[in-house]
Structures are given as C-alpha cells and as structure tokens.
Amino acid sequence: MDSLKELYKVGNGPSSSHTMGPQKAAKSFMSRTPNAARYQVTLLGSLAATGKGHLTDWIIEQTLGPERTRILWKPDEVRPFHTNGMVFEALDELGGVVDSWEAYSVGGGTIAEADAPNRGAKSLYPHTTLAAIMEYCKVNTMELWQYVEKQEGPELWPFLKDIWQAMLDSMERGLECTGVLPGTLRYPRKANTFFKKARTQSGHLRSVGKLFAYALAVSEENASGGRVVTAPTCGSAGLIPAVLRSLQEDYALEEQEILRALAVGGLIGNLVKENASISGAEVGCQGEIGTACAMAGAIAAYLFGGSLMQIDYAAEMSLEHHLGMTCDPVGGYVQVPCIERNAISSIRAINAAQYALFTNGEHRISFDQVVQTMGETGRDLKCGYRETSMAGLAKHGLMDNCGTGC
C-alpha cells in the first residue's frame, strides 16, 4: 500500500484520472523524448469517451505543445489492464515513430504501465486490510493516526498541513465565485448563494447549509479547472474538506486534530485504492464518491471519539450505501450529477459516524468486506455506467426539462 502522498495530490481539475493523470503521463513521455519533432497520442476507452468534457485533449496539447500534437480518439478500444489507456508516440520530421509508450491513468492522478505490479504502488505499509491494521493497533495500543505516522514518518505532518491549506484555499475560491461553469451545460454555480443563505439560519440548518456550501465550493472550483486536492479523486474533492471545515467550526477543532483526521481518512482511501479501485471509469462513482464518503465517515467517527470498531463501522456504512452508484456524467463534464453528490454525501458521512457512535461498534459487514464487494460490483457494471457518458443520467440528462438549462 502506497504513501498518503500518492493519494492526496494538489492539481487542476476537473478530473484526476482524465486531466491530472494524462498531464503527468505527457510530462513523463516528453522528458524521455526531448528531440521529438511531433507527438501523436491515442486515447482509449473512457479517456476517449469523456475526454472532451474532462479537458483530456487540452491538457495533453498544452503539455506537449498544441502545434505539434495530434490526438486520436478510440472510445471503443478498451485494453484489459484498465479502460483509461493512452498510447504516446514520438515522431521524427518525416513522421516516423521513434519512441512509443502505453500508459494508464488508474485513478487519483496515478499512472501505471500494463505490466506494473500493484499498478505501480509502493509497498510502504505492511498491512493491506483494515482488520489487520486494527488488530495491530490493539496489540500495540495505538490509534489509527499513530499507525499511519509510524509507516509514513514525521514528515507526514507538514505534508498534511499543506494539503489542508490547499483544501481551505479551494473552498474560499469556490465560495467567492458566481456565474456559470465552463462548458455547454452552462451549469450555475451555487456555493456562494448557499453560503449566504446558510448565514441567515441558526442551529442545525445553519450548520447543514454551510456544509453544503463548502462541498459545492470545492466541487465547482474543480469543475472550472481550478486547483483542488484529490480526496481521493478530483470528482469527489469537495466532500472531505466540507466535512472537516464544518466539524472544525461546530466543535472548535485544533489544527492538530484536523491533520490526524486526514491521516485516518487517507488510510481508508488507501485501502480502497489497494483492494478495489477509486477510478470512476473502472468501478463507477461508488469508487469516487463512495470512497470519499467512507473516508469522511471515518474522519467524523474519529473526531467524535469513536473506537476502532466504530470507525470501521462508519467507513463501512458510508461505502455500503453507495454500492452500485454509476459514473454517468452528463455531457462528459464533472458537473451533473457530480457536484450535488459531493454535497449530499458529505452529510451522509457525518450521519454514518453519528449512527456508528450510537452502537457499541459491532456490525455484521466489515469495511474490508464492503470494499471487496464494491470492487466486484464495479466490474459487473455495464461499461455504459462507468464514465462513458453513454447511459444513465448522462443519456437522459441532456434533455432540458426545466427550461433553463439546469
């Protein structure tokens, strides 16, 4: 299982797998072919199916050079390793291929080659299940954040401090912006309005309204191509910052508590990435929003003082109730239904933690079991429901039923 530094990444949206990943791959290929006259990049599977809405072609052209880069689209060609395939070719002055590279964007901005074991992940952690980690923590009288610190080292904390600041910055930018998001949907920004309305409320409505506003703010920042933190992906970037800021304000949390909570949530996200997938193109939105909700559920349970079993329960419950969620972005944009899902699932994460704390932590289905189930469910989904914009809400959502393009 890899470092949290490979899970939490700061970059430009709208998609970690369709924008950040291809950009990283393009930079890598360009560095090894500095003398190429031109480039040809073939996008396969989901990268080709929704690449336009996700700015995949734009980011590759900007990286390699628009005047010397040609993009080919092959949405019907899906390689066995992963649906987010790319073939980079470096050409000489006569158009001959001097070098080629096949790479895959496997989720969260991570790039892997087809023959890479564990999809290129490093084995930093000795355990790969939450059950084994919890048993280790019980034997050694440790909390989950202490376990993470033991594996990552003390340099983890300055890193997470930067991640938290990046989350706060993306929220502030999103809260300030108004108007419509880029793209043909002309989807209206709502975070600013939600925040203003929330301020006029009191009690529970004020807290919930702000929670929604924070999640919308980051998600809208992402949809506009702004800088966000993958948590664990760009499409689910709004959920964890919203939950953390809302709980910080409600309970006057210190920064140290926030950073430890990020470590706990990152551990949960890493386990899903290791044992299933966080790629919407591979397992549907359950791998993105579902995983983010599980991370946020564990974060909330930890901050509420939950036991190891209660944290497991909150994470399990959060993911369980997203099983089967399809990835069907309307028009290929990370806007509908993605943005609303961040807001709604943020409160579901908190509710799951609250529910878990009303119990003694005992539950029939473990977090590890629901992760395994999610992976199997994702593989069973028809390809149209895995980030191709060919089915589900993507198929029907282009029909304007409200007369305003909403």
Secondary structure, DSSP 8 states (H G I E B T S, - for coil): ---GGGTS-EEESS-IIIIIHHHHHHHHHHHH-TT-SEEEEEEEHHHHHSTTTTTHHHHHHHHH-GGGEEEEEETT---SS-SSEEEEEEE-TTS-EEEEEEEEEEETTEEE-TT-GGGG-----S--SHHHHHHHHHHHT--HHHHHHHHH-TTHHHHHHHHHHHHHHHHHHHHH--SB-SSTT--B--HHHHHHHHHT--HHHHHHHHHHHHHHHHHHHHHTT-EEE-SS-STTTTHHHHHHHHHHHHHT--HHHHHHHHHHHHHHHHHHHHHS---HHHH-GGGTHHHHHHHHHHHHHHHTT--HHHHHHHHHHHHHTTTT--B--GGG-S-TTHHHHHHHHHHHHHHHHHHHHTS-S--SS-HHHHHHHHHHHHHHS-GGGBTSSSSTHHHHTTS--SSS--
